Amino acid sequence: MSGQRKRFTRDFKLQVARAYDSGVSVAELTRRFEVHSNIIYRWSREYRNDPQSAFQGSGNNTEVAKEAEQKIAELERMIGRLTVENDFLKRALQHAKNVLAESNGKTTKS
């Protein structure tokens, strides 16, 4: 055993709990989702008690959200930088084509 607990997303837990509540057997769910039967019972009970707030987590969501926002901001900055570089290179290529076309035009005219 690795000693680490598996972490499941809220959507995954909802999917399992809803499947159990719709009549799918625990045996089938344990095989399909590779989750222990006790966890399925616990998730189903938590979902039935309060479907709206079930599986909200222990407060780590704010930390995860903050990390996600930072990653998004970093990626947006990268996109902006790459867009500027791409535009610069497109203009440089067009300028080089124009210079090459002018120099080819001058040598054929002579």
Secondary structure, 3 states (H helix, E strand, C coil): CCCCCCCCCHHHHHHHHHHHHCCCCHHHHHHHHCCCHHHHHHHHHHHHHCCCCCCCCCCHHHHHHHHHHHHHHHHHHHHHHHHHHHHHHHHHHHHHHHHHHHHHHHHHHC
